[in-house]
Amino acid sequence: PGYLLLQFLSYLGACDRLLKQGYEEGQVEEAMEMFQYSEKKVAEFLRLLAQFNDMGFQQNEIKEVLLLCGNQREKALEELVMK
């Protein structure tokens, strides 16, 4: 039980830090599940998601491409442009 509590507290801390960076709660929670609670991967995913969104790409396409490309910016951008 102690291990689960530590995991949960770590999850809450990561969510809190990401929310303070201005990301939406729903996006943070979804990304945390997608990347198995890796704060580093989630932060990179959300950063790229916002970047590509600002470029005018559709959010559902961005998510799909980032997952397929493992958050590799150049590869993901190439895929989005080709769609």
N, C-alpha and C positions, 0 to 999 in steps of 0.2 A: 504493500500500500504506500509506503514512503516513496518508492521509486515513481509511482504514478503521480503522486502529488508534486514531486520535483519536475516531472515532465510537464504537468499542467501549468505550474508556475512559470516554467521556461517559455511555454507557448503563450501565456498571457503577457509576459514581458516582451516577447518578440512582436506580438500583435500591437501592444501599446507603442513600441518604438516606431513601427510602420505607420500606425495611425497618426502619430505626431509629425510624420513626414508629409502628411496631407493625403494619404491614400484612403479610399472609401472602405468602410468596415466590411461590406460584402465582398469586395475584391480581395481584401487581405485574407479573409476566412477561406474563400475559394482557393486562392493561391497557396495558402498553407496546406490545404488538403492535397492539392495537385503535386506539390513538391515535398510531401511527407514532412512538413514542419521545419524544413531547412530555411532559417531566416535569411541566409545569404542568397540562396536561389530565389526565394520569394521577392526579396528586395530588388534583385536584378530583373526578374520577370515584370514586376510592377513598374520599374523605371522604363524598361523597353516598351511596355504596353502603353504607357503615357506618351512616350516619344512617338511611337508609330501612330497612335490615335491623333496626336497633334498634326501629323503629316496627312491625315485624312483617310487612313485605312479603317476598315470596319473591325470593331472590337472582337467579334467572334472569329474572324479570319486571323487576326493578330494572335489570339490565344492559341489557336490551332498550330500556326506556323512556329510560334515560340516553343511550344511543347515538342514539336517534331524536330526542331533545330537545336534543342537543348539550350535555349537562351543565347545562341550565338548571333549577335547583332547583324553582322554582314550577311550571313547565310539567310537569316530570317528576312532581312530587307530585300534580298534578291528574290526570295520566294514570293513575297508580297507584291513586288513590282510585276512579276511574271503572271500573277493571277488576273 
